[in-house]
């Protein structure tokens, strides 16, 4: 558990029936727009008449892909791309996506955003059937399941349709076969997935509308929970056999994950965050001189708080735009250095003033304490902290890495104690009802399980996904060696 909440991935896919679009470059721009959803690794796979070429590596999109690299991917009619943040699985090139596999009926590439709650059971079943896994992420499990079904069915879309009966949890998918592009969203609708269209008829899928905007694509729709969309030479068609009438999208997409210029389920993320700020003022008013927001996702909520309260809004921090989100750093000491480098208080805004500092969340409390200390060191008389999310009291199983209560500050301390720990003069969280109301008239309901311990889908029995990510217990290893030494002649069985 680190100081911030982490999302998992951004996914992208494009189908060009004419073959005239540079699908590799279009995917690159789409991933660039989705970089905020994952900064550990990225990749692009291009399909040229059934032959898939791909490149993926650890790093940011701008670092992994050069002009020469994109040119080597070549021309094609279909492409998929991925930016990754891992909630399970180590950070290495092998775990980067797209996952490209070859089987008896051709090649296939898969990109995935989410977290399977039954991944351990599925993986064990597949391993006992002889499957050999090269990665430790959920996407390879999904790929194996699709391949098994594809061997028994007449089309890739039928295979994906059957697999939806097996997968549990969160999974927005884009699957590329030799001739088709297939997008699918889980039957709860946890993670976003939108469809767009380019001026020349190309179909695009992406995690957020900001990726469509980066290409000048027209928004078509958000995929329904359980919907499968197939694109091939015959056009676009939807499979609705698994569609559910109600989605329960993760509310934290509005609070933190998504870019403010994205629109999700018909609601502007920017406007939803402003509304959260307005509700915060109603729930936790305070006498103050200035309102500031913590970049980036706290800014819109701070603006809404200021509008509702009449307290002036100011830019309170100078952000170093060349520092990535702090959670990209692998070691705690590096993350702390990143926080110091990332934000600097504008002293003239806060000096001798009662300050309202609006942020999106408190996880462990260490980052909040550091920021409050910076504001007070710049001369603020008081710092009143307002959080545009409820307290985290429970794990998330659907694509964020809140995997345990043990590091959640709200599970250890009362609100008064948290206030004292972070050094604030007052502290107010958005209520659970306020979180549900921040998006006005959305085309979905929300998952708020991490705030309530009530989930809209099954939770896992076990979160242990791979025995190969555990270190060997030395004592156990020694005991095995000793048994082999004593019974060395009896090894055949």
Secondary structure by P-SEA (a helix, b strand, c coil): cccbbbbccccbbbbbcccccaaaaaaaaaaaaaccccccccbbbbbcccccccccccccccccccaaaaaaaccccccccbbbbbcccccccccccccccccccbbbbbbbcbbbcaaaaaaaaaaaaccccccccaaaaaaaaaaaaaaacccaaaaaaaacccccccccbbbbcccbbbbbbcccccbbbbbbccccbbbbbcccaaaaaaabbbbccccccbbbbbbccccbbbbcccccccccccccccccccccccccccccaaaaaaaaaaaaaaaccccccbbbbccccaaaaaaaaaaaaccccccccccccccccccccccaaaaaaaaaaccccccccccccbbbbbbcccccaaaaaaaaaaaaaacccbbbbbbcccccccccccccccccccccccccccaaaaaaaacccbbbbbcaaaaaaccccccbbbbcccccccccbbbbcccccccccccccaaaaaaaaaaaaaccccccc
